[in-house]
Amino acid sequence: MKAGIYTQSHISPVQKSSPGRCIVPLLMALLPLSGLAGCGYTDSRTAHRAQMTMIGMDSTDVQSCVGIPDKIKKIDDNVQVFEYVRTLNIPAANDSTLFPLQTIVNLTQTALGGAGKTCVADIRFENDKVTDLHYSGDDDEIIGVDGVCSIVTRGCIRRPLSSMRHVKKGILGPVSAFHPPAAETPPANAPVSATK
């Protein structure tokens, strides 16, 4: 063999370029962001699961797993709305000269959205049965919508009551983190309550 001429077999595996060597640093850089985003996804699914499973519960069961409502609005003799307002307590990260963590968190929330802290959950009862559950307020997290509202309904989802509906679990189930479930349309022969 002549000096200075190398074949492929003479090059060590360390010297060979591999596509994985570039991906590993990228994944390591994105790993902290995935931790921030993961909670938003599961929180959103929890809030949207409640919008499906709580339909049909009576007011006593709702108060046993959600709590005493902040406001009760009686629409008529058959319809009332329980309103729950909850605020997520998000501790601030400490900034340092070396690693400005809070600045990074603020920039991430500004760029990606999802810095929500407050949820207003309105639960509508007709004839003392839940017919609808709506969320409003600044309630989105980085990934998914209505994620902050999981703090209102989490107790019902963690310890389901017998009066709750069963909804298929799993990533392929009917619950999405990115949109609330479709509102159910009442049957054509169902009586509609009159509003005073």
SULCOR-V602109 format. One record per backbone hydrogen bond with DSSP energy under -1.0 kcal/mol. CO is the residue of the C=O (numbers start at 0). NH is the residue of the N-H. Records with the same first field share a line. If there is no record, write none. Layout:
BEGIN
CO=NH + NH
END
This chain:
BEGIN
1=4
6=9
7=10
11=15
17=20
19=23
22=26
23=27
24=28
25=29
26=30
29=33
30=34
31=35
32=36
33=37
36=40
37=41
38=42
39=43
40=44
41=45
42=46
43=47
44=48
45=49
46=50
48=51 + 52
49=53
52=164
53=56
56=129
57=61
58=62
59=63
60=64
61=65
70=82
72=80
77=126
78=74 + 75
79=124
80=72
81=122
82=69 + 70
83=120
85=118
98=100
99=103
100=104
101=105
102=106
103=107
104=108
105=109
106=110
107=111
108=112
116=87
118=85
119=135
120=83
121=133
122=81
123=130 + 131
124=79
125=128
128=125
129=55
131=123
133=121
135=119
136=138
137=117
138=147
139=115
146=149
147=150
148=151 + 152
149=153
152=156
153=157
154=158
160=163
169=172
176=144
186=189
END
